[in-house]
Amino acid sequence: MTRIDDTPAAWDERTQLTTFLDYTRDTARAKCAGLSEEDARKALLPGSPLMTMSGLINHLRWVEYYWFQVVFLGEDDQGPWTEEDPDREMRVAVDFPLAQLLDEYADQSARYRDLVSAHHLDTQAKRPVRNGLHVDLRWILLHLTEETARHNGHLDILREMLDGTTG
């Protein structure tokens, strides 16, 4: 797999935060390089039947949507999940080609890069989180980096189990 550079072009806070989020995004996409459609849809962990490479990529896409559009901008939630099926974004991912999911994730990431560049890091989200607090954009960037990095570990494990690819 191709190593993606995590060294920021500048050392200001915004550049460091966005560089690390982009690094984790790029790493998630790199974990899928050369993967067959069949393997992208395989659930290998008996206790986690929704954890597929496709499911994780779609989950990452929709997690960013939720935090940027629903929480930060305050838009209505149009995500694929429902009260009856809260993990639906992972379930429906197997119905789409992996290349489409990766392209949509990359396109969305570019749009969110523009959104982030247009707002100050101290800008508070329009919607509160579970504890009633309004997090700021800085917190959302840190949270998304953590979320994506954690799922990159899952992608690592699945990829090695699928075809032995590591890195």
DSSP file with accessible surface (Angstrom, degrees, kcal/mol):
  #  RESIDUE AA STRUCTURE BP1 BP2  ACC     N-H-->O    O-->H-N    N-H-->O    O-->H-N    TCO  KAPPA ALPHA  PHI   PSI    X-CA   Y-CA   Z-CA
    1    1 A M              0   0   85      0, 0.0     2,-0.2     0, 0.0    30,-0.1   0.000 360.0 360.0 360.0 149.3    0.0    0.0    0.0
    2    2 A T        -     0   0  117     28,-0.1     2,-0.4   165,-0.1    28,-0.1  -0.508 360.0-127.6 -75.5 134.1    1.1    3.5   -0.7
    3    3 A R        -     0   0  170     -2,-0.2     2,-0.4    27,-0.0    -1,-0.1  -0.688  20.6-147.4 -81.5 132.8    2.2    5.5    2.3
    4    4 A I        -     0   0   33     -2,-0.4     2,-0.3    19,-0.1    23,-0.0  -0.829  20.0-114.4-101.6 139.4    0.5    8.9    2.6
    5    5 A D        -     0   0  110     -2,-0.4    -1,-0.0     1,-0.1     0, 0.0  -0.570  26.8-176.6 -79.2 130.6    2.4   11.8    4.1
    6    6 A D        +     0   0   40     -2,-0.3    -1,-0.1     2,-0.1    17,-0.1   0.281  48.1 113.1-107.1   9.8    1.1   13.1    7.4
    7    7 A T        -     0   0   75     12,-0.1    -2,-0.1     1,-0.0     9,-0.0  -0.717  67.5-127.6 -85.3 121.4    3.5   16.0    7.7
    8    8 A P        -     0   0   12      0, 0.0     8,-0.1     0, 0.0    -2,-0.1  -0.304   6.4-130.2 -69.3 154.2    1.7   19.3    7.4
    9    9 A A  S    S+     0   0  106      6,-0.1     2,-0.3     1,-0.0     7,-0.0   0.702  95.4  17.4 -73.4 -21.2    2.8   22.0    4.9
   10   10 A A  S    S-     0   0   38      2,-0.1    -1,-0.0     3,-0.0     0, 0.0  -0.933  74.8-126.2-144.7 166.6    2.7   24.6    7.7
   11   11 A W        +     0   0  177     -2,-0.3     2,-0.1     4,-0.1    -2,-0.0   0.278  65.6 118.5-106.9  12.9    2.7   24.3   11.5
   12   12 A D  S  > S-     0   0   75      1,-0.1     4,-2.2     4,-0.0     5,-0.2  -0.360  77.0-108.2 -73.0 161.2   -0.4   26.4   12.3
   13   13 A E  H  > S+     0   0   91      1,-0.2     4,-2.8     2,-0.2     5,-0.2   0.911 115.2  51.3 -58.8 -47.5   -3.2   24.6   14.1
   14   14 A R  H  > S+     0   0   62      1,-0.2     4,-2.8     2,-0.2     5,-0.3   0.934 111.0  47.9 -58.7 -46.9   -5.7   24.5   11.2
   15   15 A T  H  > S+     0   0   33      1,-0.2     4,-2.3     2,-0.2    -1,-0.2   0.914 112.8  48.9 -63.9 -40.3   -3.1   23.0    8.8
   16   16 A Q  H  X S+     0   0   74     -4,-2.2     4,-2.1     2,-0.2    -2,-0.2   0.939 113.6  46.2 -64.8 -45.1   -2.1   20.4   11.3
   17   17 A L  H  X S+     0   0   22     -4,-2.8     4,-2.0     1,-0.2    -2,-0.2   0.933 116.5  43.3 -63.5 -46.2   -5.7   19.4   12.1
   18   18 A T  H  X S+     0   0   33     -4,-2.8     4,-2.7    -5,-0.2     5,-0.2   0.862 111.0  55.8 -72.2 -31.6   -6.8   19.2    8.4
   19   19 A T  H  X S+     0   0   27     -4,-2.3     4,-2.6    -5,-0.3    -1,-0.2   0.932 109.2  46.4 -64.0 -44.1   -3.6   17.4    7.4
   20   20 A F  H  X S+     0   0   84     -4,-2.1     4,-2.3     2,-0.2    -2,-0.2   0.892 112.2  49.7 -69.3 -35.8   -4.2   14.6    9.9
   21   21 A L  H  X S+     0   0    2     -4,-2.0     4,-2.5     2,-0.2    -2,-0.2   0.956 113.4  46.6 -65.6 -45.0   -7.8   14.3    8.9
   22   22 A D  H  X S+     0   0   32     -4,-2.7     4,-3.0     1,-0.2     5,-0.2   0.895 110.1  54.9 -61.2 -38.7   -6.8   14.1    5.3
   23   23 A Y  H  X S+     0   0   50     -4,-2.6     4,-2.3     2,-0.2    -1,-0.2   0.934 110.4  44.4 -60.0 -45.8   -4.1   11.6    6.2
   24   24 A T  H  X S+     0   0    8     -4,-2.3     4,-2.1     2,-0.2    -2,-0.2   0.893 114.1  50.3 -69.8 -36.4   -6.6    9.3    7.9
   25   25 A R  H  X S+     0   0    4     -4,-2.5     4,-2.1     2,-0.2    -2,-0.2   0.939 112.4  46.6 -61.8 -49.7   -9.1    9.7    5.0
   26   26 A D  H  X S+     0   0   54     -4,-3.0     4,-2.6     1,-0.2    -2,-0.2   0.870 110.2  54.1 -61.8 -36.8   -6.4    8.9    2.4
   27   27 A T  H  X S+     0   0   19     -4,-2.3     4,-2.1    -5,-0.2    -1,-0.2   0.922 106.1  52.1 -64.1 -43.3   -5.3    5.9    4.5
   28   28 A A  H  X S+     0   0    0     -4,-2.1     4,-0.5     1,-0.2    -2,-0.2   0.935 112.6  45.4 -58.5 -44.7   -8.8    4.5    4.6
   29   29 A R  H >< S+     0   0   45     -4,-2.1     3,-1.4     1,-0.2     4,-0.3   0.911 110.1  54.3 -66.6 -39.3   -9.0    4.7    0.8
   30   30 A A  H >< S+     0   0   20     -4,-2.6     3,-1.5     1,-0.3    -1,-0.2   0.850  98.0  64.0 -63.7 -32.6   -5.5    3.2    0.4
   31   31 A K  H 3< S+     0   0   13     -4,-2.1    -1,-0.3     1,-0.3    -2,-0.2   0.740 103.3  50.3 -62.3 -21.1   -6.5    0.2    2.4
   32   32 A C  T X< S+     0   0    4     -3,-1.4     3,-2.0    -4,-0.5    -1,-0.3   0.479  79.0 129.8 -96.0  -3.2   -9.0   -0.6   -0.3
   33   33 A A  T <  S+     0   0   60     -3,-1.5     3,-0.1    -4,-0.3    -3,-0.0  -0.269  82.2   0.8 -60.0 128.1   -6.6   -0.3   -3.3
   34   34 A G  T 3  S+     0   0   81      1,-0.2    -1,-0.3    -2,-0.0     2,-0.3   0.533  92.7 146.7  75.2   7.8   -6.8   -3.4   -5.5
   35   35 A L    <   -     0   0   18     -3,-2.0    -1,-0.2     1,-0.1     2,-0.1  -0.549  47.6-122.2 -79.6 137.2   -9.5   -5.0   -3.5
   36   36 A S     >  -     0   0   53     -2,-0.3     4,-2.4     1,-0.1     5,-0.2  -0.391  18.8-117.8 -74.0 156.6  -12.1   -7.1   -5.4
   37   37 A E  H  > S+     0   0   66      1,-0.2     4,-1.0     2,-0.2    17,-0.1   0.895 116.2  53.4 -59.1 -41.3  -15.8   -6.3   -5.2
   38   38 A E  H >4 S+     0   0  135      1,-0.2     3,-0.7     2,-0.2     4,-0.4   0.941 110.9  44.6 -61.4 -47.5  -16.4   -9.7   -3.7
   39   39 A D  H >4 S+     0   0   27      1,-0.2     3,-1.2     2,-0.2    14,-0.4   0.863 105.7  61.9 -66.4 -34.1  -13.8   -9.2   -1.0
   40   40 A A  H 3< S+     0   0    0     -4,-2.4    14,-2.6     1,-0.3    15,-0.4   0.782 108.1  44.9 -62.6 -22.4  -15.0   -5.6   -0.3
   41   41 A R  T << S+     0   0   88     -4,-1.0     2,-0.3    -3,-0.7    -1,-0.3   0.448  86.7 114.0-101.3  -2.6  -18.4   -7.1    0.7
   42   42 A K    <   -     0   0   79     -3,-1.2     2,-0.7    -4,-0.4    11,-0.4  -0.562  53.2-152.8 -78.0 131.4  -17.2  -10.0    2.9
   43   43 A A        +     0   0   48     -2,-0.3     9,-0.2     1,-0.1    -2,-0.1  -0.907  20.1 172.3-100.3 111.4  -18.0   -9.9    6.6
   44   44 A L        +     0   0   54     -2,-0.7    -1,-0.1     7,-0.6     8,-0.1   0.613  52.3  80.3 -98.3 -16.0  -15.2  -11.9    8.2
   45   45 A L    >   -     0   0   50      3,-0.5     3,-2.1     6,-0.4     6,-0.2  -0.843  65.7-152.5-100.0 113.7  -15.8  -11.3   11.9
   46   46 A P  T 3  S+     0   0  132      0, 0.0    -1,-0.2     0, 0.0    -3,-0.0   0.840  96.7  48.3 -55.1 -35.3  -18.6  -13.5   13.3
   47   47 A G  T 3  S+     0   0   73      1,-0.2    -2,-0.0    -3,-0.1    -3,-0.0   0.526 114.3  47.5 -83.2  -5.3  -19.6  -11.0   16.0
   48   48 A S    X   +     0   0   46     -3,-2.1     3,-1.8     1,-0.1    -3,-0.5  -0.591  60.6 168.2-134.7  72.7  -19.7   -8.1   13.5
   49   49 A P  T 3  S+     0   0   93      0, 0.0    -1,-0.1     0, 0.0    -2,-0.1   0.669  78.7  53.2 -65.9 -14.3  -21.7   -9.1   10.4
   50   50 A L  T 3  S+     0   0   36      1,-0.1     2,-1.5    -5,-0.1     5,-0.1   0.540  79.9 104.5 -94.2  -7.5  -21.8   -5.5    9.1
   51   51 A M    <   +     0   0   28     -3,-1.8    -7,-0.6    -6,-0.2    -6,-0.4  -0.603  44.7 139.4 -83.5  92.5  -18.1   -4.9    9.3
   52   52 A T     >  -     0   0    5     -2,-1.5     4,-2.6    -9,-0.2     5,-0.2  -0.832  66.5-109.2-121.2 165.1  -17.0   -5.1    5.7
   53   53 A M  H  > S+     0   0    1    -14,-0.4     4,-2.2   -11,-0.4     5,-0.2   0.951 123.3  46.3 -60.0 -45.7  -14.5   -3.0    3.8
   54   54 A S  H  > S+     0   0    0    -14,-2.6     4,-2.5     1,-0.2     5,-0.2   0.911 111.4  52.1 -61.7 -43.6  -17.4   -1.4    1.9
   55   55 A G  H  > S+     0   0    0    -15,-0.4     4,-2.4     1,-0.2    -1,-0.2   0.896 109.4  48.7 -61.7 -41.1  -19.4   -0.9    5.0
   56   56 A L  H  X S+     0   0    0     -4,-2.6     4,-2.7     2,-0.2    -1,-0.2   0.917 111.2  49.2 -68.3 -40.9  -16.6    0.9    6.8
   57   57 A I  H  X S+     0   0    0     -4,-2.2     4,-2.2    -5,-0.2    -2,-0.2   0.942 113.9  46.3 -63.4 -44.4  -15.9    3.2    3.9
   58   58 A N  H  X S+     0   0    5     -4,-2.5     4,-2.4     1,-0.2    -2,-0.2   0.906 111.2  53.0 -64.9 -38.4  -19.6    4.1    3.7
   59   59 A H  H  X S+     0   0   26     -4,-2.4     4,-2.7    -5,-0.2    -2,-0.2   0.941 108.1  50.0 -60.6 -47.4  -19.8    4.5    7.4
   60   60 A L  H  X S+     0   0    1     -4,-2.7     4,-2.0     1,-0.2    -1,-0.2   0.908 110.4  51.1 -59.5 -42.0  -16.9    7.0    7.4
   61   61 A R  H  X S+     0   0   43     -4,-2.2     4,-1.9     1,-0.2    -1,-0.2   0.940 114.0  42.6 -58.8 -48.6  -18.6    8.9    4.6
   62   62 A W  H  X S+     0   0   40     -4,-2.4     4,-2.5     2,-0.2    -2,-0.2   0.814 108.5  58.6 -74.5 -28.0  -21.8    9.2    6.5
   63   63 A V  H  X S+     0   0   15     -4,-2.7     4,-2.5     2,-0.2     5,-0.2   0.935 108.2  46.8 -63.8 -44.0  -20.2   10.0    9.8
   64   64 A E  H  X S+     0   0    1     -4,-2.0     4,-2.8    -5,-0.2     5,-0.5   0.919 110.3  53.2 -63.1 -43.2  -18.6   13.0    8.2
   65   65 A Y  H  X>S+     0   0   15     -4,-1.9     4,-2.5     1,-0.2     5,-1.2   0.950 110.2  48.3 -53.5 -50.1  -21.9   14.0    6.7
   66   66 A Y  I  X>S+     0   0   85     -4,-2.5     5,-2.6     1,-0.2     4,-0.7   0.940 115.6  41.9 -59.4 -49.1  -23.5   13.8   10.1
   67   67 A W  I  <>S+     0   0   32     -4,-2.5     5,-2.2     3,-0.2    -1,-0.2   0.900 123.9  34.9 -71.1 -39.4  -20.9   15.9   11.9
   68   68 A F  I  <>S+     0   0    0     -4,-2.8     5,-1.7    -5,-0.2    -2,-0.2   0.935 130.3  26.3 -81.0 -47.2  -20.4   18.5    9.3
   69   69 A Q  I  <5S+     0   0   39     -4,-2.5     6,-2.7    -5,-0.5    -3,-0.2   0.902 130.6  31.9 -87.9 -42.0  -23.9   18.9    7.9
   70   70 A V  I  <<S+     0   0    3     -5,-1.2     4,-0.4    -4,-0.7    -3,-0.2   0.955 131.7  25.7 -83.1 -53.0  -26.2   17.9   10.7
   71   71 A V  I   <S+     0   0    1     -5,-2.6    56,-2.3    -6,-0.2    55,-0.6   0.978 130.6  34.5 -77.5 -55.4  -24.3   18.9   13.8
   72   72 A F  I   <S+     0   0    5     -5,-2.2    54,-1.7    53,-0.3    -3,-0.2   0.962 131.6  28.4 -69.1 -51.6  -22.1   21.8   12.6
   73   73 A L  S   <S-     0   0   50     -5,-1.7    -1,-0.2    52,-0.2    -3,-0.2   0.658  99.8-129.1 -85.6 -18.2  -24.4   23.4   10.0
   74   74 A G        +     0   0   25     -4,-0.4    -4,-0.2     1,-0.2    -3,-0.1   0.682  50.1 156.7  80.2  19.5  -27.6   22.3   11.6
   75   75 A E        -     0   0   84     -6,-2.7    -1,-0.2     1,-0.1     2,-0.1  -0.290  52.5 -86.2 -73.6 161.9  -29.2   20.8    8.5
   76   76 A D        -     0   0  116      1,-0.1     2,-0.7     2,-0.1    -1,-0.1  -0.413  49.3-105.8 -64.7 143.3  -31.9   18.2    8.7
   77   77 A D        +     0   0   65      1,-0.1    -1,-0.1    -3,-0.1   -11,-0.0  -0.634  45.6 166.1 -78.3 111.7  -30.6   14.7    9.0
   78   78 A Q        +     0   0  138     -2,-0.7    -1,-0.1    -3,-0.0    -2,-0.1   0.053  29.2 137.7-109.6  20.0  -31.0   12.9    5.6
   79   79 A G        -     0   0   15      1,-0.1    -2,-0.0   -17,-0.1   -17,-0.0  -0.145  66.0-112.5 -64.8 165.5  -28.7   10.0    6.5
   80   80 A P  S    S+     0   0   18      0, 0.0    -1,-0.1     0, 0.0     7,-0.1   0.623  84.5 100.9 -76.4 -12.7  -29.5    6.4    5.6
   81   81 A W        -     0   0   55      5,-0.1     2,-0.3     7,-0.1     6,-0.1  -0.292  49.2-172.1 -75.3 156.7  -30.0    5.3    9.2
   82   82 A T        -     0   0   61      3,-1.4     6,-0.2     1,-0.1     3,-0.1  -0.899  40.8-104.3-136.7 168.8  -33.3    4.9   10.9
   83   83 A E  S    S+     0   0  185     -2,-0.3    -1,-0.1     1,-0.2    -2,-0.0   0.887 125.4  47.2 -62.0 -36.0  -34.4    4.2   14.5
   84   84 A E  S    S+     0   0  165      1,-0.3    -1,-0.2     2,-0.1    -3,-0.0   0.753 127.3  26.4 -75.1 -26.4  -35.1    0.6   13.4
   85   85 A D    >   +     0   0   29      1,-0.1     3,-1.6    -3,-0.1    -3,-1.4  -0.609  66.3 168.3-138.6  73.8  -31.8    0.2   11.6
   86   86 A P  T 3  S+     0   0   77      0, 0.0     3,-0.2     0, 0.0    -5,-0.1   0.686  81.3  48.0 -67.4 -15.3  -29.2    2.6   13.1
   87   87 A D  T >> S+     0   0   77      1,-0.2     3,-1.7     2,-0.1     4,-1.5   0.044  71.7 125.6-109.0  25.4  -26.3    1.0   11.2
   88   88 A R  H <>  +     0   0  101     -3,-1.6     4,-3.0     1,-0.3     5,-0.3   0.816  62.9  66.3 -58.7 -32.9  -28.0    1.0    7.8
   89   89 A E  H 3> S+     0   0    6     -3,-0.2     4,-0.6     1,-0.2    -1,-0.3   0.846 106.2  43.7 -60.2 -29.6  -25.1    2.8    6.2
   90   90 A M  H <4 S+     0   0   22     -3,-1.7     4,-0.4     2,-0.2    -1,-0.2   0.864 113.9  50.3 -80.5 -35.6  -23.0   -0.2    6.8
   91   91 A R  H >< S+     0   0  118     -4,-1.5     3,-0.8     1,-0.2    -2,-0.2   0.917 112.4  44.5 -68.5 -44.4  -25.7   -2.7    5.7
   92   92 A V  H >< S+     0   0   21     -4,-3.0     3,-2.2     1,-0.2    -1,-0.2   0.671  90.9  85.5 -79.2 -12.8  -26.5   -1.0    2.4
   93   93 A A  G >< S+     0   0    0     -4,-0.6     3,-1.8    -5,-0.3    -1,-0.2   0.827  79.7  64.1 -57.8 -32.7  -22.9   -0.4    1.4
   94   94 A V  G <  S+     0   0   45     -3,-0.8    -1,-0.3    -4,-0.4    -2,-0.1   0.615  91.3  66.5 -70.4  -8.3  -22.7   -3.9   -0.1
   95   95 A D  G <  S+     0   0  119     -3,-2.2    -1,-0.3    -4,-0.1    -2,-0.2   0.459  97.4  64.2 -87.5  -2.3  -25.3   -2.9   -2.7
   96   96 A F  S <  S-     0   0   79     -3,-1.8     2,-0.1    -4,-0.2   -42,-0.0  -0.924  93.1-100.4-123.2 147.9  -22.9   -0.4   -4.3
   97   97 A P     >  -     0   0   57      0, 0.0     4,-2.0     0, 0.0     3,-0.4  -0.381  30.1-126.9 -62.9 141.0  -19.6   -0.9   -6.1
   98   98 A L  H  > S+     0   0    6      1,-0.2     4,-2.8     2,-0.2     5,-0.2   0.895 109.7  58.7 -56.9 -40.2  -16.6   -0.1   -3.9
   99   99 A A  H  > S+     0   0   56      1,-0.2     4,-2.6     2,-0.2    -1,-0.2   0.890 105.2  50.0 -58.7 -39.0  -15.2    2.3   -6.5
  100  100 A Q  H  > S+     0   0   71     -3,-0.4     4,-2.7     2,-0.2    -1,-0.2   0.929 110.9  48.6 -65.0 -45.2  -18.4    4.4   -6.2
  101  101 A L  H  X S+     0   0    2     -4,-2.0     4,-2.3     1,-0.2    -2,-0.2   0.918 113.3  47.5 -61.1 -42.7  -18.2    4.5   -2.4
  102  102 A L  H  X S+     0   0   29     -4,-2.8     4,-2.5     2,-0.2    -2,-0.2   0.909 112.8  48.6 -66.2 -41.4  -14.6    5.5   -2.6
  103  103 A D  H  X S+     0   0  100     -4,-2.6     4,-2.8    -5,-0.2     5,-0.2   0.917 112.2  48.5 -63.8 -44.5  -15.3    8.2   -5.2
  104  104 A E  H  X S+     0   0   55     -4,-2.7     4,-2.5     2,-0.2    -1,-0.2   0.903 111.9  49.6 -63.3 -40.3  -18.3    9.6   -3.2
  105  105 A Y  H  X S+     0   0    0     -4,-2.3     4,-2.6    -5,-0.2    -2,-0.2   0.928 112.9  46.9 -63.9 -44.0  -16.1    9.6    0.0
  106  106 A A  H  X S+     0   0   31     -4,-2.5     4,-2.0     2,-0.2    -2,-0.2   0.924 113.5  47.9 -64.9 -44.6  -13.3   11.5   -1.9
  107  107 A D  H  X S+     0   0   99     -4,-2.8     4,-1.9     1,-0.2    -1,-0.2   0.919 113.3  47.8 -62.6 -43.1  -15.7   14.0   -3.4
  108  108 A Q  H  X S+     0   0    4     -4,-2.5     4,-2.5    -5,-0.2     5,-0.2   0.914 107.8  55.5 -65.6 -41.5  -17.4   14.6   -0.1
  109  109 A S  H  X S+     0   0    0     -4,-2.6     4,-2.1     1,-0.2    -1,-0.2   0.899 106.4  51.8 -57.8 -40.6  -14.0   15.1    1.6
  110  110 A A  H  X S+     0   0   39     -4,-2.0     4,-1.7     2,-0.2    -1,-0.2   0.916 109.5  49.3 -63.4 -42.4  -13.1   17.8   -0.9
  111  111 A R  H  X S+     0   0  130     -4,-1.9     4,-2.1     1,-0.2    -2,-0.2   0.907 111.6  48.9 -63.1 -40.4  -16.4   19.6   -0.2
  112  112 A Y  H  X S+     0   0    8     -4,-2.5     4,-2.9     2,-0.2    -1,-0.2   0.827 104.1  59.5 -72.4 -29.1  -15.8   19.4    3.6
  113  113 A R  H  X S+     0   0   84     -4,-2.1     4,-2.3    -5,-0.2    -1,-0.2   0.930 108.3  46.2 -58.5 -44.7  -12.3   20.7    3.1
  114  114 A D  H  X S+     0   0  111     -4,-1.7     4,-1.2     2,-0.2    -2,-0.2   0.903 111.3  51.7 -63.9 -42.1  -13.8   23.8    1.6
  115  115 A L  H >< S+     0   0   28     -4,-2.1     3,-0.5     1,-0.2     4,-0.3   0.940 111.0  47.5 -59.3 -47.4  -16.4   24.0    4.4
  116  116 A V  H >< S+     0   0    4     -4,-2.9     3,-1.6     1,-0.2    -2,-0.2   0.912 108.8  53.8 -63.0 -41.5  -13.7   23.9    7.0
  117  117 A S  H 3< S+     0   0   80     -4,-2.3    -1,-0.2     1,-0.3    -2,-0.2   0.770 104.9  56.4 -66.8 -21.1  -11.5   26.5    5.3
  118  118 A A  T << S+     0   0   76     -4,-1.2     2,-0.4    -3,-0.5    -1,-0.3   0.468 104.0  61.8 -88.9  -1.9  -14.5   28.9    5.3
  119  119 A H  S <  S-     0   0   56     -3,-1.6     2,-0.1    -4,-0.3     0, 0.0  -0.958  82.8-114.4-128.4 148.1  -15.0   28.7    9.1
  120  120 A H    >   -     0   0  116     -2,-0.4     3,-1.9     1,-0.1    17,-0.3  -0.444  30.5-120.2 -72.6 147.0  -12.9   29.7   12.1
  121  121 A L  T 3  S+     0   0   10      1,-0.3    17,-2.2    16,-0.1    16,-0.3   0.769 113.0  58.4 -61.6 -24.2  -11.9   26.7   14.3
  122  122 A D  T 3  S+     0   0   89     15,-0.2    -1,-0.3    14,-0.2     2,-0.2   0.513  75.7 122.8 -84.2  -3.0  -13.8   28.3   17.2
  123  123 A T    <   -     0   0   47     -3,-1.9    14,-1.8    13,-0.1     2,-0.2  -0.395  60.7-132.1 -62.9 126.9  -17.1   28.4   15.3
  124  124 A Q  B     -A  136   0A 127     12,-0.2    12,-0.3    -2,-0.2    11,-0.1  -0.557  19.2-105.5 -83.9 147.8  -19.6   26.4   17.4
  125  125 A A        -     0   0    3     10,-3.5   -53,-0.3    -2,-0.2   -52,-0.2  -0.334  20.3-132.0 -64.9 147.6  -21.9   23.8   15.9
  126  126 A K  S    S+     0   0  148    -54,-1.7   -54,-0.2   -55,-0.6    -1,-0.1   0.807  91.7  53.3 -72.2 -30.4  -25.5   24.8   15.4
  127  127 A R  S    S-     0   0   90    -56,-2.3     8,-0.3     8,-0.1    -2,-0.1  -0.865  86.3-123.1-107.5 144.2  -26.8   21.6   17.1
  128  128 A P        -     0   0   66      0, 0.0     6,-0.2     0, 0.0     2,-0.1  -0.389  22.1-124.2 -77.3 158.7  -25.7   20.3   20.5
  129  129 A V    >   -     0   0   30      4,-2.8     3,-2.7    -2,-0.1     4,-0.0  -0.284  49.3 -72.3 -89.0-176.8  -24.2   16.9   21.1
  130  130 A R  T 3  S+     0   0  257      1,-0.3    -1,-0.0     2,-0.1     0, 0.0   0.800 132.8  51.6 -50.8 -37.5  -25.6   14.4   23.5
  131  131 A N  T 3  S-     0   0  113      2,-0.1    -1,-0.3     1,-0.1     3,-0.1   0.380 119.2-107.1 -85.6   6.7  -24.6   16.3   26.6
  132  132 A G  S <  S+     0   0   47     -3,-2.7     2,-0.2     1,-0.3    -2,-0.1   0.374  77.7 130.1  88.9  -5.3  -26.2   19.5   25.4
  133  133 A L        -     0   0  108     -5,-0.1    -4,-2.8     1,-0.0     2,-0.8  -0.525  57.9-131.2 -82.2 151.7  -22.9   21.2   24.6
  134  134 A H        -     0   0   73     -6,-0.2    -8,-0.0    -2,-0.2    -1,-0.0  -0.892  27.6-152.3-101.5 104.8  -22.2   22.9   21.3
  135  135 A V        -     0   0   18     -2,-0.8   -10,-3.5    -8,-0.3     2,-0.2  -0.279  12.2-122.4 -71.5 161.8  -18.8   21.7   20.1
  136  136 A D  B  >  -A  124   0A  41    -12,-0.3     4,-2.0     1,-0.1   -12,-0.2  -0.540  27.0-100.3-100.8 172.6  -16.6   23.8   17.9
  137  137 A L  H  > S+     0   0    0    -14,-1.8     4,-2.5   -17,-0.3     5,-0.2   0.867 121.6  59.2 -59.8 -36.8  -15.2   23.0   14.5
  138  138 A R  H  > S+     0   0   48    -17,-2.2     4,-2.3     1,-0.2    -1,-0.2   0.937 106.0  48.0 -56.6 -47.2  -11.8   22.2   16.1
  139  139 A W  H  > S+     0   0  101    -18,-0.3     4,-3.1     1,-0.2    -1,-0.2   0.906 109.8  52.7 -62.2 -42.0  -13.5   19.4   18.2
  140  140 A I  H  X S+     0   0    0     -4,-2.0     4,-2.8     2,-0.2     5,-0.2   0.926 109.1  49.3 -62.0 -43.3  -15.3   18.0   15.1
  141  141 A L  H  X S+     0   0    1     -4,-2.5     4,-2.0     2,-0.2    -1,-0.2   0.923 113.7  46.0 -61.5 -43.7  -12.0   17.8   13.2
  142  142 A L  H  X S+     0   0   91     -4,-2.3     4,-2.4    -5,-0.2    -2,-0.2   0.926 113.2  49.7 -64.4 -43.2  -10.3   16.0   16.1
  143  143 A H  H  X S+     0   0   40     -4,-3.1     4,-2.9     1,-0.2    -2,-0.2   0.925 111.1  48.3 -62.6 -44.9  -13.3   13.7   16.6
  144  144 A L  H  X S+     0   0    0     -4,-2.8     4,-2.7     2,-0.2     5,-0.2   0.871 110.0  52.5 -66.3 -34.3  -13.4   12.8   12.9
  145  145 A T  H  X S+     0   0   24     -4,-2.0     4,-2.7    -5,-0.2     5,-0.2   0.944 112.4  45.6 -64.5 -44.0   -9.6   12.1   12.9
  146  146 A E  H  X S+     0   0   88     -4,-2.4     4,-2.5     2,-0.2    -2,-0.2   0.936 114.3  48.1 -63.3 -46.6  -10.1    9.8   15.9
  147  147 A E  H  X S+     0   0   19     -4,-2.9     4,-2.1     1,-0.2    -2,-0.2   0.932 114.8  44.7 -61.3 -46.0  -13.1    8.1   14.3
  148  148 A T  H  X S+     0   0    2     -4,-2.7     4,-2.0     2,-0.2    -1,-0.2   0.920 113.0  50.6 -68.0 -41.8  -11.4    7.6   11.0
  149  149 A A  H  X S+     0   0   47     -4,-2.7     4,-1.3    -5,-0.2    -2,-0.2   0.910 109.5  51.5 -62.9 -40.1   -8.1    6.4   12.5
  150  150 A R  H  X S+     0   0  111     -4,-2.5     4,-1.2     1,-0.2     3,-0.5   0.937 111.7  46.2 -62.9 -43.9  -10.0    3.8   14.7
  151  151 A H  H  X S+     0   0   14     -4,-2.1     4,-2.7     1,-0.2    -1,-0.2   0.801 102.1  65.2 -73.0 -23.3  -11.8    2.4   11.6
  152  152 A N  H  X S+     0   0   12     -4,-2.0     4,-2.6     1,-0.2    -1,-0.2   0.874  99.0  54.9 -62.3 -34.3   -8.5    2.4    9.7
  153  153 A G  H  X S+     0   0   30     -4,-1.3     4,-2.1    -3,-0.5    -1,-0.2   0.906 107.9  48.0 -63.0 -40.4   -7.5   -0.2   12.3
  154  154 A H  H  X S+     0   0   53     -4,-1.2     4,-2.7     2,-0.2     5,-0.2   0.920 110.9  50.7 -64.8 -43.2  -10.5   -2.3   11.4
  155  155 A L  H  X S+     0   0    0     -4,-2.7     4,-2.7     1,-0.2     5,-0.2   0.897 108.2  54.0 -60.8 -39.7   -9.8   -1.9    7.7
  156  156 A D  H  X S+     0   0   62     -4,-2.6     4,-2.3     2,-0.2    -1,-0.2   0.936 111.0  44.8 -56.5 -50.4   -6.2   -3.1    8.4
  157  157 A I  H  X S+     0   0   90     -4,-2.1     4,-2.4     2,-0.2    -2,-0.2   0.941 114.7  47.2 -63.2 -47.8   -7.5   -6.2   10.1
  158  158 A L  H  X S+     0   0    1     -4,-2.7     4,-2.4     1,-0.2    -1,-0.2   0.922 111.9  50.4 -61.9 -43.9  -10.1   -7.0    7.4
  159  159 A R  H  X>S+     0   0   12     -4,-2.7     4,-2.5    -5,-0.2     6,-0.8   0.923 110.7  48.5 -63.6 -42.7   -7.6   -6.4    4.6
  160  160 A E  H  X5S+     0   0  114     -4,-2.3     4,-1.6    -5,-0.2    -1,-0.2   0.924 113.2  48.3 -64.0 -38.0   -5.0   -8.7    6.1
  161  161 A M  H  <5S+     0   0   97     -4,-2.4    -2,-0.2    -5,-0.2    -1,-0.2   0.865 113.0  49.6 -68.5 -34.4   -7.7  -11.4    6.7
  162  162 A L  H  <5S-     0   0   28     -4,-2.4    -2,-0.2    -5,-0.2    -1,-0.2   0.942 139.5 -14.1 -70.8 -50.8   -8.9  -11.0    3.1
  163  163 A D  H  <5S-     0   0   70     -4,-2.5    -3,-0.2     2,-0.2    -2,-0.2   0.319  89.7-101.8-143.5  11.1   -5.7  -11.3    1.1
  164  164 A G     << +     0   0   48     -4,-1.6    -4,-0.2    -5,-0.7     2,-0.2   0.427  67.2 150.2  82.8  -1.8   -2.7  -10.8    3.5
  165  165 A T        +     0   0   42     -6,-0.8     2,-0.3  -134,-0.1    -1,-0.3  -0.476  18.6 174.2 -69.1 130.2   -2.1   -7.2    2.5
  166  166 A T              0   0   83     -2,-0.2    -9,-0.0    -3,-0.1   -10,-0.0  -0.880 360.0 360.0-128.8 165.0   -0.6   -5.2    5.3
  167  167 A G              0   0   68     -2,-0.3  -165,-0.1   -11,-0.0    -2,-0.0  -0.463 360.0 360.0 118.5 360.0    0.8   -1.7    5.7
